[in-house]
Each structure stands twice: as C-alpha cells, then as structure tokens.
Amino acid sequence: MHYRIQGPARLGGRFRPSGNKNGALPILAACLLADEPVELDNVPEIRDVFTMIELMRQLGAGVEHVSDNTFRVDASGLHTGSVDPELSRRIRASILLAGPLLARLGEVVLPPPGGDVIGRRRLDTHFLALSRLGSKVEAGESYELRARELVGADIFLDEPSVTGTENAILASVRATGETTLRNAAAEPHVQDLCNFLVSLGAGIEGIGTHRLTIQGVSSLGGGSWRIGTDHIEVGSMVGLAAITGSEVIIEDVEIEHFDPLRVGFEKMGIRCMLRDRELHVPSDQALEVQPDLGDQIPTLGDGPWPAFPADLMSIALVVATQCRGTILIHEKLFESRMYFADKVIAMGARVVLCDPHRAVVVGSSNLHGSVMESPDIRAGMALLIAALAAEGESRIYNIGQIERGYERIDVRLRALGAEIERIEAPC
C-alpha cells in the first residue's frame, strides 16, 4: 500500500483533529483497573489503538466497539498477566499494561515492546518506579514483574518519561497508601489520564505539574470519558496549512495546550488566530525565520512539556524548508528521529544534518515530488506534508506507519482539497 500525492496543494476548509493517540492508549490500559464497565468516546480508530484493544481482549477484558470512535471496556474478566509477544512487538504502548496488571493480578510477563525506531527508548524509568512500589523485576527474554502487594512510596523519576510516569500512576492508584511522583511528565495526555482516573474514584493531586500525589484506593468504579484532542495532530495541520499557503480552521482545539506549539511555529513566522476552541491558520503567510536578538540564527528545540513537543520535530524540519532564513532544529530526545532528513534533501531541501540530534535548515527551497518510504509515524506525516507542498507527483510507501497515528488521514485531507490517493497495490 502507498499514497500517491499530487502537489502543490491548495487546501481550505475546516478540520477536526482526532482524539489524542498518546492519551487513548494509556487510558485504555487504565480501564483494566476499573471494577465496572467504562465507555470511552473520541477514541482514534488507528492501528495502535486496535492493537492495544486486541492485547486487552487476550488478557480477558471485554472491549466492545459501540459506535464510531466509541468503545466500552469491561475488565471484570481479566484473568492473565501474560502479554502476547507478537502483539506487544507492534506498539510501544504495550509497556503500559505493566502497571494495571501488577495492581490487579500481582504479576506480569511482558515481552519487549515495539514502536517507532527513533533511537534508544529505555525502560529503566518504568521498572525503577514499579520496584519502588514493591515489585520484583526480572529481565530476560521477557520482563517478569511480581508484587504480593503494591505499597505507596516517594519516587523520584530519573527522567520525566511520559510512559514511565503513566505506568507509575497506573500502579499507584490502587497501591496501599500515598505515592509521591517527583520529576513526573506533565504532557496533555498525562493530564488526561490523571483526570480520567479521578473520574473513576482515584485520588490524584498536582495534575499538570511535575509533582503528583496519589492516594491509593482499593477499587475504581466505572463511568464514561471523552479522550482529549490530539495536539500533535493540531500542530501537524498548522504546519501543513502554513507551507501550502492554505486557509484552514482547526476545530475542537484545547487552547491551553497550544502555547508551546505557538511559540515554536512563531519562530518560523507562522501566525494563528485563536477563538473559543477554534484555531484559524490564515492563507499566504510570509513565512520567514525570526532571528534571535542580535540577528542571530535561532534554535527550535524540543523537551519535556511544556517545551515544544518531540513528536512535532520532524514536521518542524519540513516546515522550515519553506521559510526564508536559517534555523537550527535541535531534537534532544531521540538520536534517530532526524535521519529522515535525507528524504527531504532528495526533494530539493537545503538541510545539513550536523549530527543525530541537530539539523541546519536553510530556506526557502523549491521541493519536487519524490518516491519515498515512511520510517515512523511522525516522519511519515512530515513527508506527506512535504509531498503536498512539492511540485509534481510523490509516492509514499510503508504508510502503515503513518496510519498507526493518524486516523483516515487521506480521506480527511481530500475533504480539504488535497490530491491524495491510497493505493492498495504494492506498486
């Protein structure tokens, strides 16, 4: 399967982002902690979500597809802590099953998780937190975790890992006593997970900060929850609209989560207008890199929230190719994320990959269509954006990577006027 794209595109209209992929996966895992059924709305229907659902079903949970983007989870039949190896290898989020299964069953056999190949993605933070709560951890071909009882503790995470923080939260909410998590991640999807658990009866204070206090409870009830909007998809669409000179209105935006994105995009001269929960990207913006004081070359870097998100760095690099001026893109978290730059260079971009973490982009450059392969979710979306800004036809293969994170993106972009076709044949 591949996408065939004809550029350059001129888009227009209204776009509604999907639910947050990185919020849906831990919240699905959290449903295993509930003693009563839970209904989730605004769940993105993407490959990673369906893989997580299949993992949960194999563990004994009932998951019903109620309607579009709505699922009902009943974990009362949970009966095993042995996670399927083949399914586990498909997604990074399989690691999020460790905390709930420990809390419910006292033991987990977890194969190494999969996910995007964007550099070393250590699991030490997860096991540090779980061991502090009383779990024994044995590492071999699989990770075996056992705990007769989880007991609250004061935990300083060695890094503000998002999934590490989420696993610690998931185990702590049903531990005995109080847990303090320091140096915790505070991304919007971590906040969404915490608020969801509170709605089920958990006691969590400090939501949105880097210090969480969790009062363990013996049980969690059922309920319903709407997954928050995916701010990464919002950022993706801002970048696409800007470099194609298109006017797009993005609906249902969590405005309080847009500031870190806004600061990053403004470094490249992109302006957006916010009103209520709508984000208006005007057409034909004069995209120009904004120099630092003293006419110095600026840097756009990522970091833990509330810094510019790592998941938008690939897209930021592509956007920078269409902005007048020079900017340094500094991806600090993953040492392989920038390697897709050679594909953009082949399209005509002027990019110097300095090392695994830094790329100098000189714009603006005229991009031309190309044949390429998506290496991961975010780089794949960045290449799709580049193809829509380029002159001529492009083909993107390995689109399963893109579709792991973006729901029906070809259909939704066609609704805005993009010439994009999903081809089932291999060539």
C-alpha positions in Angstrom: 0.0 0.0 0.0 1.1 3.5 -0.6 -0.1 7.1 -1.0 0.1 8.9 -4.4 0.1 12.7 -3.9 0.0 15.4 -6.4 1.4 18.8 -5.4 1.5 21.6 -4.8 -1.8 21.6 -2.8 -4.1 24.5 -2.1 -6.3 23.5 0.8 -9.2 25.1 2.5 -12.0 24.4 4.9 -12.5 23.1 8.4 -10.5 20.2 10.0 -11.4 18.4 13.2 -8.5 16.6 14.9 -8.8 13.1 16.2 -8.6 12.1 19.8 -5.1 12.0 21.2 -3.4 8.7 20.3 -1.0 9.1 23.2 -3.9 9.7 25.5 -6.1 6.9 24.3 -3.5 4.2 24.8 -2.8 4.7 28.5 -6.5 5.4 29.2 -7.4 2.1 27.5 -4.8 0.4 29.7 -6.2 2.2 32.8 -9.6 0.6 32.1 -8.1 -2.6 33.3 -8.0 -1.1 36.8 -11.8 -0.5 36.9 -14.2 -2.9 38.6 -17.1 -1.8 36.4 -17.5 -1.1 32.7 -16.1 2.1 31.2 -17.2 3.8 28.0 -14.6 5.9 26.1 -15.5 8.4 23.4 -13.4 10.2 20.8 -11.0 7.3 20.6 -8.9 7.5 17.4 -9.5 4.4 15.2 -5.9 3.8 14.3 -3.7 0.7 14.2 -2.0 1.3 17.5 -5.4 1.6 19.3 -6.7 -1.6 17.7 -3.5 -3.5 18.7 -3.9 -2.3 22.3 -7.6 -3.5 22.2 -6.6 -6.9 20.9 -3.9 -7.2 23.7 -6.6 -6.3 26.3 -9.0 -8.9 24.9 -6.4 -11.6 25.1 -5.9 -10.7 28.8 -9.6 -11.3 29.4 -11.1 -7.9 29.1 -14.2 -7.3 27.1 -13.9 -4.5 24.6 -17.0 -3.6 22.5 -17.0 -1.2 19.6 -20.2 0.7 20.4 -20.1 3.2 17.5 -17.6 5.4 15.6 -14.8 6.3 18.0 -16.6 4.9 21.0 -15.6 1.8 22.9 -16.9 0.0 26.0 -14.4 -1.8 28.2 -15.3 -4.4 30.9 -12.2 -5.7 32.7 -14.2 -7.9 35.2 -13.0 -11.0 33.3 -9.3 -10.1 33.5 -7.5 -13.5 34.1 -3.9 -13.4 32.9 -0.9 -11.2 33.2 0.9 -12.8 30.2 1.1 -10.4 27.4 1.1 -11.7 23.8 4.6 -11.3 22.3 3.6 -10.8 18.7 1.1 -8.0 19.5 3.5 -6.5 22.0 6.1 -6.0 19.4 3.8 -3.9 17.3 3.4 -1.0 19.7 5.5 0.8 22.3 2.4 1.3 24.5 2.2 -2.4 25.4 4.6 -1.4 28.3 1.6 0.5 29.8 0.0 -2.8 30.7 2.6 -3.5 33.4 1.1 -1.1 36.0 -2.5 -2.2 35.7 -1.8 -5.9 35.6 0.5 -5.7 38.6 -2.2 -3.8 40.5 -5.0 -6.2 39.5 -3.2 -9.6 39.4 0.1 -9.2 41.1 2.2 -10.5 38.2 3.1 -9.6 34.6 5.0 -11.4 31.9 5.8 -8.6 29.4 7.7 -9.1 26.1 9.9 -6.2 25.0 7.6 -3.5 23.4 7.9 -2.4 19.8 7.1 1.0 18.3 8.9 3.6 16.2 12.6 3.1 15.6 13.7 6.6 16.5 16.7 5.8 18.8 17.2 4.2 22.1 14.0 4.2 24.2 15.0 3.0 27.7 12.5 1.3 30.0 14.6 1.8 33.2 12.3 4.6 34.5 9.3 2.2 34.4 11.0 -0.5 36.3 12.6 1.9 38.8 9.1 3.2 39.7 7.4 -0.2 39.8 10.2 -1.6 42.0 9.9 1.3 44.4 6.2 0.4 44.8 7.2 -3.1 45.8 7.5 -5.1 42.5 10.3 -7.5 41.9 11.6 -7.2 38.3 13.5 -10.0 36.4 14.7 -9.2 32.9 15.3 -12.0 30.3 13.6 -12.6 27.0 10.6 -11.1 28.7 10.2 -8.8 31.7 8.7 -10.7 34.7 7.2 -8.5 37.4 5.7 -9.8 40.7 4.3 -8.0 43.7 2.4 -9.5 46.6 1.3 -6.0 47.4 1.9 -2.6 45.9 2.7 0.0 48.6 2.9 3.8 48.1 6.3 5.4 48.1 8.2 8.6 47.4 9.5 8.2 43.9 11.9 10.5 42.0 11.8 9.5 38.4 15.3 9.6 36.8 13.8 11.3 33.8 10.4 12.8 33.0 9.4 9.9 30.8 5.8 10.1 29.6 5.1 6.4 29.6 7.2 5.9 32.7 5.1 8.4 34.6 1.9 6.9 33.3 2.9 3.4 34.4 3.8 4.7 37.8 0.4 6.4 38.0 -1.4 3.3 36.9 0.2 1.2 39.5 0.0 3.8 42.3 -3.8 4.5 42.1 -4.5 1.0 43.6 -1.5 0.7 45.8 -1.8 0.9 49.6 -1.1 4.3 51.0 0.3 7.5 49.4 2.7 7.8 46.5 4.6 11.0 45.5 5.9 11.1 42.0 8.6 13.8 41.5 10.1 14.8 38.2 6.9 13.5 36.6 5.9 14.2 33.0 3.1 16.7 32.6 2.1 16.4 28.9 -1.6 16.9 28.0 -2.1 13.2 27.6 -0.7 12.5 31.1 -3.1 15.1 32.5 -6.0 13.4 30.6 -5.0 10.1 32.1 -5.0 11.5 35.6 -8.3 13.3 35.2 -9.9 10.1 33.8 -8.7 8.1 36.8 -10.0 10.8 39.2 -13.4 10.4 37.4 -13.4 6.7 38.4 -12.6 7.4 42.0 -8.8 7.8 42.2 -7.2 10.4 44.4 -4.6 12.4 42.4 -3.3 15.9 43.2 -0.9 18.1 41.3 -2.3 17.3 37.9 -0.4 19.3 35.2 2.7 19.8 37.4 5.8 17.7 37.8 4.9 16.6 41.3 1.9 14.2 41.7 0.5 13.0 45.0 -1.6 9.8 44.6 -3.8 8.4 47.4 -4.2 4.7 46.7 -7.7 3.2 46.7 -8.9 -0.4 46.9 -11.2 -0.2 43.9 -12.2 2.0 40.9 -15.7 2.3 39.6 -16.9 2.7 36.0 -18.0 5.7 34.0 -17.5 7.4 30.7 -14.8 9.7 29.4 -14.0 11.6 26.2 -10.4 11.4 25.1 -8.8 14.9 24.6 -8.0 16.4 21.2 -4.6 15.4 19.8 -2.4 18.5 20.0 0.2 16.8 17.8 -2.4 16.5 15.0 -3.3 20.1 15.6 0.4 21.0 15.1 0.7 18.8 12.0 -2.2 20.7 10.4 -0.8 24.1 11.3 2.4 23.2 9.6 0.6 21.8 6.5 -1.7 24.8 6.1 1.2 27.2 6.5 3.6 25.7 3.9 0.8 25.2 1.3 -0.4 28.8 1.8 -3.8 27.5 2.8 -6.5 28.9 5.0 -7.7 26.2 7.4 -9.8 26.4 10.5 -8.9 23.7 13.1 -11.8 22.8 15.4 -12.1 21.5 18.9 -8.6 22.7 19.9 -7.5 22.5 23.6 -6.4 26.2 23.6 -4.4 25.8 26.9 -2.2 23.2 25.2 -1.4 25.3 22.2 1.1 27.8 23.7 4.2 25.6 23.4 3.3 24.9 19.8 2.6 28.5 19.0 6.0 29.7 20.4 7.7 27.1 18.1 5.8 28.0 15.0 6.2 31.7 15.5 10.0 31.2 15.3 9.3 30.4 11.6 6.9 33.3 11.1 3.7 31.3 11.3 0.8 33.1 12.9 -2.5 31.7 14.1 -5.7 33.2 15.5 -7.4 31.6 18.5 -11.1 32.0 19.2 -13.0 29.8 21.6 -11.9 26.3 20.7 -11.0 27.1 17.1 -7.6 27.8 15.5 -7.6 29.9 12.3 -4.5 29.5 10.1 -4.6 32.4 7.6 -3.6 31.8 3.9 -0.5 33.1 2.2 1.6 33.9 5.2 5.0 35.4 4.7 7.0 32.5 6.2 10.3 33.9 7.5 12.6 32.6 10.3 12.6 35.1 13.1 16.2 35.7 14.2 17.2 35.9 17.9 18.3 39.2 19.3 21.4 40.5 17.6 20.3 38.9 14.3 21.5 35.5 15.5 20.3 32.2 14.0 17.5 30.8 16.2 17.2 27.3 17.5 13.9 25.3 17.7 14.4 22.6 20.2 12.1 20.1 21.9 11.9 18.9 25.5 9.5 17.7 28.2 6.2 19.6 28.5 5.7 22.5 28.3 8.5 22.7 25.8 7.9 22.2 22.1 6.9 18.5 21.6 9.4 16.0 20.3 6.6 14.5 18.2 6.5 17.7 16.1 10.2 18.0 15.4 10.1 16.1 12.1 7.2 18.3 10.9 9.0 21.4 12.1 12.0 20.5 9.9 9.9 20.2 6.8 8.1 23.5 7.6 11.4 25.2 8.0 12.4 24.3 4.4 9.7 26.6 3.2 10.6 29.6 5.4 13.1 32.3 4.4 16.2 32.2 6.6 18.2 29.8 8.6 17.2 27.9 11.7 18.8 25.1 13.8 16.4 22.2 14.5 17.6 20.5 17.7 15.9 17.2 18.5 17.2 16.5 22.0 15.3 13.3 23.0 15.8 10.7 20.3 19.0 10.2 18.3 17.5 8.7 15.2 14.4 10.9 14.6 16.3 13.3 12.3 17.6 10.6 9.9 14.6 11.0 7.6 16.2 14.4 6.5 17.9 12.7 3.6 14.4 12.1 2.0 13.6 15.8 2.3 17.1 16.7 0.9 16.3 14.4 -2.1 13.2 16.5 -2.7 15.3 19.7 -3.0 15.5 20.9 0.6 18.7 22.5 1.8 19.4 20.7 5.1 22.7 20.0 6.8 22.4 17.1 9.3 25.1 18.1 11.7 24.8 15.0 14.0 22.0 12.7 15.1 20.3 15.5 17.1 20.8 18.7 15.1 20.0 19.8 11.6 20.5 23.3 10.0 17.8 24.2 7.6 18.2 27.0 5.0 15.1 28.1 3.3 13.1 28.6 1.4 13.7 25.8 -1.2 11.6 24.5 -4.1 10.6 20.9 -3.3 9.8 18.4 -6.1 7.9 15.2 -6.0 9.7 12.0 -5.0 9.3 8.3 -4.2 10.0 7.6 -0.5 9.2 5.4 2.5 7.8 6.3 5.8 10.3 5.4 8.6 8.0 6.2 11.5 4.7 7.8 12.4 5.8 11.4 12.7 8.5 11.4 9.9 5.8 9.8 7.7 3.4 12.6 8.3 6.2 15.1 7.7 7.0 13.5 4.3 3.3 13.7 3.5 3.3 17.4 4.3 6.4 17.9 2.1 4.7 16.0 -0.7 1.7 18.3 -0.6 4.0 21.3 -0.8 6.1 19.9 -3.6 5.8 20.3 -7.3 4.7 17.1 -9.1 3.8 13.6 -8.0 5.1 11.8 -4.9 4.6 8.3 -3.7 5.0 7.3 0.0 5.3 3.7 0.9 5.1 1.9 4.3 2.1 4.1 5.0 1.1 1.7 7.8 3.4 3.7 9.9 1.5 6.9 9.3 -1.8 5.2 9.8 -0.6 4.0 13.2 -1.0 7.5 14.4 -3.3 9.5 12.0 -6.9 8.3 11.5 -8.0 8.1 7.8 -5.7 11.0 7.1 -6.0 10.6 3.3 -9.8 10.9 3.5 -9.7 13.9 5.8 -7.1 15.7 3.6 -9.1 15.1 0.5 -12.0 16.8 2.2 -9.8 19.9 2.3 -8.9 19.7 -1.3 -5.7 17.6 -1.3 -5.0 15.3 -4.3 -4.1 12.2 -2.3 -4.9 8.6 -3.3 -4.5 5.5 -1.2 -3.2 2.7 -3.5 -3.7 -0.9 -2.3 -1.4 -2.5 -4.9 2.2 -2.8 -3.9 3.5 -0.8 -6.9 
